[in-house]
């Protein structure tokens, strides 16, 4: 079984057209396809957006008995499916179920002309499923026969966002190790990093698991209930349980990307000047000058292999749950010791208004 990489993600949203307008206007995604009852997608309206190698499906339920309706009732808008490409969807589905994965949807094949796509779904964590996607023939189709595709032109100034770097997942206290073991035993992931983060009176545990291909990465986070309640606890309460707290999109030239997204109306979490005043002491030979980072509000950290630069958006949802990260890796392969702390502090500043 080969989980070769992220094929696409699917978000359940209250209004797919409104959400698509936001992602296209603010982040530069483009509408690549759509489907609904008229194309064979029963009880839902779905829009396919793309940028770089990122494909994102936005799905809204059209009936109360559609799974998206219950997801939205419990969690609000959020990531419902992380789809991975495999060589054999049926074989991978059977193997994962045998290993202990919860079956969600049996294999289904979609065909049109020379294009063929087989999908199947198993449970991942909480209400988030993993869709196994096997593709053959032309890659111009998404789900042949049920999605109508559109011609998409690459902008003259290029595409700022390239791939999905990782997902940050909040899980309830006491379930972190269990979730890690599930991904190790069932999906064959390896734990590549762990850390305890202490910020003031708050604390959290984090472990990172990654697929053998190194192309699917989950940062799993649980709150330390022995410490003061913090924003991880808030996410779990507002989201109604475990879920994807943020999606990290990679870019090149992050300060330019941030400037372009800010001009489009994207709001980023603020970083105090004191962070940059101490940056040169914490990280030597900065990949980007401190003043350029300060002007863009970009954070910088390092690991044994290099440096990583990152910034977090404010949440765009009424529950203040899902948000996005823009990240650039300059040699860094994992996460530096200040990486998750920076996220924690940035989100605390947003939520407290400080």
N, C-alpha and C positions, 0 to 999 in steps of 0.2 A: 504494500500500500504506500503510495507516494503522494503526500500532501504538498504539491509543488509550489503553491503560492495562493494569494488572495485573488479569487476571480471577481468578486463584487461584494458589496454590502447592501443590505436592505434595511431601510428605516421605515417603521410604521409612524405615520404622521396624520394629524387631524385633517389637513387639507393639502393634498399632494401638489396641486397647482401653486398654491401660495408658498409652500416650502421650496418648490423648484424655482420660483421667481427670486426668492431670497438667495439661494445658493448660486444661482446663475449671475444675479446682479452683484452680490457682494464678493463672491469667491471665484467667479470666472468659469464656473461649470457651464456646459452646453447641453441642451436637450438632444439626446441621441435616439430615443425611441419611446414608445408608449403603448400601453395595452389596457384593456378593460373588457366589459361584457361583449362588446362588438367584435373583439379579437379572440375571445375564448377564455378570458380571465374572469371567472365568475365571482361576483360579489365584491369586486375591488377595482380601483383605478390606480395604475402604476405608471410612473414616469422614470425613464432611465437617463441619468446625467453622466457625463464623462469629462475627464480632464487628465492629461498625461496617461498613465496606466491605471487610473482610478475609475471604477465604475460604481455608481451609487444609484440604487433603486429607491424611489419614494412611493410608498403604498398607503392608500387610504381605503378603509372599508366602505362599502356601499350598503351593507346590511348588518344588522345587529349580531348575526350568528357567525360572521367572519372572524377568524382568529385575531385579526388586527384590532377589532372593536374591543375585545377583552383586554388586549395588551395596552391599548390607549387608556382604558378605564383605570387600569392598575398603575401604569407607569407614565402616562403622557407620551409625547413624541420621543422616540429613541431607537437605538439599534436593536433590531429583532433577529437579523440573520447575518452571520459572517460566513460567506461562501468561499470554499477552497477548491481549486482545480485538482482533479485526480485523473489517473490513467484509466481507471475502471470504476465507475460509480457504483455499479451493482455489487462488484466484489468488495469494494471498500465499505459499503453499507453493511453487508453481511459480516465482514470481519469486525467492524466497530461495534455492532450489536452483540456479536459473540463475546467481545471484550468487556461488555457492560454498558455501552452507550444506550440511551433511551431511543427507541425508534420513533420518528415523528412522521415521515412521509416515505413510503416505499418508492423504489426507482420508477421514474416516468421518462419516456423518451419523446423529444420534440424534433420533428423533421420538416424540412421544406427544401425542395430541390436537392442540392448537394450538401446542405448543412444539416448536421445532426447534433443534438445536445441531450444528454441524459443527466437527470438530477435525482437526488435522494436527500433526505434530511434526517439528522440525529440530534439529540439534545446536547447542548454544550454546558452552559451554566445558567441557572435560574430559568428565565423565559427566553433566553437567547439560543437559537438553534444554529447548527453548522450544516450548510447545504453543500453537498458533494457534487461537483460539476465536471462532467466529461464532455469534451468538445472534439468534433471531427469535421472536416470540410472547411469551407470558408469561414473566417472569423468575423465577417461583417455582420452576422446575425447574432442576436443575444439569446432569445428563446424562439427558435424558428416556428412560425405559425401562430404565435400568440403575442408577439411584440412587433409593431410596425416601426421600422427603422427610418431614420432621417439622415440626410447628408449633413455631415458636420465638418466645417472648415476650421483648420487650426489658425488661431489669430496670428497676424503678422508679427506681433511682438512676443510670440511663443506662449508656452503654458507655464504658469508659476508653480503649480502643485504637480508632483510627479508620481508618487506611490504612497500607499498607506504604510507608515513606518511601524506603528504598533497601536494597540488598544489599551487603555487603562480601565480596569474593571474593579469596582468596589464590591466587596462581599461582606456579609455580616460577620461580626466578631465570633471567633471560634471555628470558622469554616475555611480559613485560608489554606491550611495544610491539607485538608480534605480535597479542596479544589485542585491544588497542585498535584496531588496523587492521582486524581481523576485524569488529568491531562497527561501525566506520565504513563499511567497504566493503560488507558484506553486509546489515546491519540498518539502515543509515542513521543511526546514532547520531552524536552530536558529543561531542568531548572538551571538558569544561567546566572542568576543574580539574586541577592536578598539583602535587606537592610531594615533596620529599625530607625524611624525618623521621630525626633523629638523637637517640637516647636512650642516653646513656652510651656504651658501646662498640658498640652495635648501630645498625643503619641499615636503612631500607626506602624503596622508591620507591612512590608512589601516583598513579594517574590515575583521574579520574572520567569515565565516559561516560554519556550520557543520550539517550533517544529524542526525536524531534522534538516529541512531545506533552508532554515534560518529566515524564511520569508513570511512566517506567521508568528507574531510575538504578542503575548498578553502580559501586561503588568498588573498583577493581582494585589489588591490593597485591602486590609482590614483595620478597623480602629482598635486602639488599645482602650478597653473599657475601664481600666484601672486609673486612667488619666481623665482630664477634663474633656467633656463632649466637644467635638470639633466638626469640621465641614464634611468629613467622610460619614459621620453619623447623620448629618443633615441630608446628604445625598441619599443614603439608604432610606431615610424616613420619607423624603419628598418623592423619591422614585418608587417607593413601595417594594424595597428589596434590592437584591444584587442586580447590577447592570453595568453597561458601558458608560463610564463617566466622561471619557473623552476619546476622540480619534485623533491620532497624530499623522499629519500629512507632511511628507518631506519636500524640500525645495532646495534650490541652489541660489546663492546670493540672498540670504534671508532678509537682510536689511532693506534691500530693494523690494522684495516681495511684501514685506510689512508696510512699506510706504505706499505701494500700489493698492493693497487691501484696505488700508486706512482711508485712502482717497475714495474707495468704493463704499465706505460706510461701516467697515468692520471695526468693532470696538474691542480693544485688547486690555487685559489686566494691567494695572499700573505697577511699576517697579520704582521704589524710592531711590533717590540719588545716592544714599548711603551704600546701596548695593554696589554701585560702580566705583565709589571711592575706595572700596576695599578689594575690588576685583583683581587688580594687578598683583596684590600681595598673595591672593589665593591661587591664581592661575598665571604662570609665566608664559611669555611668548604668545600673546593673544593672537588668535587667527584673524580677528577683526579689531581695529582700534577701539579702546574703551569708550571714547567720545562718540564714535559711530554707533556702538551698541546702546549707549545712553540715549541718543537721539531717537532711536527706534524702539527703545524699551525692551531690547532682546537680552535674554539671560545666556550665560556661557558657563559650561562646565567641561570636565575632562575625565577620561578614564585612562587605562594603561596604553591605549592605542592612539589616542588623539583627543580632539575637542568636539563638543557638540554645542550647538546654539539653538535656542528655543524661545518661544513666546506662546502665551495662552490667550485665547479669546475669552471675553465674557460670555456667559451662557445666554443663548438667544431664546430660551424657553421660559414659559411662565412659571414652571416649577423650579427654575434655576438649577437644572440638572445637566443635561448633555452640553458640552462645549467642545472646542477644537484646539489642537496644538499645531503650530507650524514649527518644523524642526529641520535643521541642517547638520549633517554629520561631516566633520573634517577629520576623518580617520577613526573616530570613536565607534566602537562596536557594541557597547552595552550602555550602561548608565553610570555617570559619575556620582560620587557620594552626595553632591548637593542637588542632584537632579530632581528627585521627588520632593525634597525639602522646598525647593524653589516653587514647585507647583502648589504645595500646601500653603506656603506663605502668600503666594499670589492670590489664590482663591480666598484665603482668609481676608485679605485686604478688600477684595471685591464684595464679599458677603457682609463685612462689617462697615464698609464705607470709609475705611481708614486710608 
